[in-house]
Amino acid sequence: MKTRRSRVAAALASAGAAGISGQTLADALGVSRVAVAKHIAALRDAGYGIDAVRGEGYSLVSLPANLVPVEVERLVTDAFWVCIEGAEETGSTNDDAREHARTGSAEGTAIVVGRQTAGKGRLGREWTSPEGGAYLSALLRPPCALTEVASLAPACALGVAYGLESLGVTCALKWPNDVQIDGKKVAGLLLEMSAETDRVEWVAAGCGVNVRHSTSCPENAAFVADFSDASPSAVAAAVLDGLARAYREFLAGGFAAMRDAYDARHSLIGAEVTVRDMTGAIVASGVVNGVDSSARLVLRGPDGTTPVVAGEVTLRD
């Protein structure tokens, strides 16, 4: 459900240069003109350029340059998202999503921010989260067993690709959960979860997307801004809608129903790779055939094919 503030932003965006009167906004929202003025002031503080002309009303002249939660809320289209929370900065969106999960927040709650100070990557790595990116976590409560949830990470990676593709950005996927543009990483995911006995209680699906260039990002990073003029808020909204689409597909048919879509974007197919565990020990080596119906990486070697459940993949020289 959209908040009143995002509905004010949506009405301003819809009115365009013609503008809209405070009374019209008040009548549409069922609030006073004083309340409308407070929402306008809050939107200005968030980075919206809004002109006001006495006797005529308000007009939107510019949108926020960086990620703003209310702008993400305005732009998301999928009804799956019941609540968009966030701020300019947080420690970790996954930590925030975990707290929401523990306090009973509904599935479809999302946390979006423009900068993280304690972002996390896979295998305990630090995730660089400079200003100009889009950082988000989605609270999911999948009704599935622990044995099924491992394939949710690649499914979510496919969802991120869906979202970026809706902005005209051509993506590839590197197993298990990296999204690439021209062989460079543009987004990564980290899924954290809680379970009771053999059932999943909740999953926090965290994602960081490089939108605009930053000196804090690795040299081998890709950026959405090189392929689309979408703002960080628009990127976050598109990614959330892509995640919602992928999550529905996952619930309807498991990863097996998504396998072909994943492999169609899989950058590793045909490559010779080595997979290592967290300690650096080699788990398997071979040529990538693709993924199986359980989202395991399938390698072809001298002794046949080997399915790999998890690990860090590197190309062999």
Beta strands, then each sheet from edge to edge (+ up, - down):
strand 1: 49-53
strand 2: 57-62
strand 3: 83-87
strand 4: 109-113
strand 5: 134-140
strand 6: 172-174
strand 7: 178-181
strand 8: 184-196
strand 9: 199-209
strand 10: 272-276
strand 11: 282-291
strand 12: 297-301
strand 13: 304-308
strand 14: 312-315
sheet 1: 1+ 2-
sheet 2: 3+ 4+ 5- 9+ 8- 7+ 6-
sheet 3: 13+ 12- 11+ 10- 14+
end
